[in-house]
Amino acid sequence: MYQDLKLSNGEEYILIREDDVIGIMPRANAQADDVPELQPLADRVLIKVEEVADVTMGGVFLPETAKERPLSGTVVRVGPGKYDKDAEGKRRTVPLAPGDKVLYFKYAGDNMETPSGDKFVVLRSDDVLCKA
């Protein structure tokens, strides 16, 4: 959800909920190449997606449309954690660290791809099923 806002001086802005912001890019003019440097917010994690096999175990080549959506990857960056409602001003730590191999919920997160073809997903730590 967002709301358009126009100030009396004519400047236009969009207000969005903090919960809808997934991370902060490293600089104002960031591009798709900068995705690996994105700093996730709250309890979100940036994961580099493992490539899906092009060939089945039986030797059948799979077209892009037949491939399963990736479910695993390596944690690249971790957010600082969500604020704890019970402990004012403190954050809940995210139980993941860069380098962890993880399995995650199939349809979770926001997918991104760099021009070089590297695929990333930003998702909430709760969408991580387990460390692999």
C-alpha positions, -999 to 999 in steps of 0.1 A, spaced: 0 0 0 12 35 -7 -2 70 -7 5 99 -30 15 131 -13 18 165 -29 33 193 -8 22 230 -10 54 238 -29 44 213 -57 68 185 -48 53 151 -51 62 121 -30 49 86 -23 44 74 13 49 37 18 48 15 49 81 6 64 72 -30 62 70 -27 24 106 -16 21 129 -46 15 163 -30 17 186 -1 10 207 0 -21 244 10 -16 241 44 -34 214 67 -48 222 59 -85 223 21 -79 217 -3 -108 209 -39 -111 246 -48 -108 244 -35 -72 219 -60 -60 245 -81 -42 253 -50 -21 216 -44 -11 213 -41 27 181 -59 38 160 -42 64 143 -57 95 141 -95 94 148 -98 57 177 -117 42 194 -114 7 200 -149 -8 220 -158 -39 198 -184 -56 213 -218 -66 210 -226 -102 184 -251 -112 196 -281 -132 190 -280 -170 190 -318 -172 171 -343 -152 188 -373 -135 176 -394 -165 193 -371 -190 162 -352 -203 169 -315 -211 144 -291 -194 131 -260 -211 129 -229 -189 91 -233 -186 95 -268 -171 121 -260 -145 110 -259 -108 114 -226 -91 146 -226 -70 143 -235 -33 178 -231 -21 206 -206 -20 234 -190 1 228 -161 24 246 -130 12 234 -103 37 211 -103 68 190 -74 81 193 -62 117 161 -79 128 126 -67 136 119 -46 166 107 -67 195 73 -56 207 79 -69 242 114 -53 246 111 -17 237 139 -5 214 155 -39 211 156 -61 180 151 -98 176 182 -113 161 179 -130 127 191 -166 132 211 -166 99 245 -153 88 262 -146 55 275 -179 40 247 -201 54 232 -225 29 194 -224 32 162 -239 19 132 -215 16 95 -215 9 90 -218 -29 70 -187 -36 85 -164 -9 103 -131 -14 111 -107 -41 132 -120 -70 160 -99 -86 185 -107 -114 218 -89 -123 227 -83 -159 253 -110 -156 225 -135 -148 231 -140 -111 197 -145 -93 189 -132 -59 158 -133 -36 150 -111 -7 128 -127 18 118 -127 55 138 -149 78 105 -167 87 103 -179 51 136 -198 55 126 -234 62 160 -246 74 198 -243 70 211 -269 46 
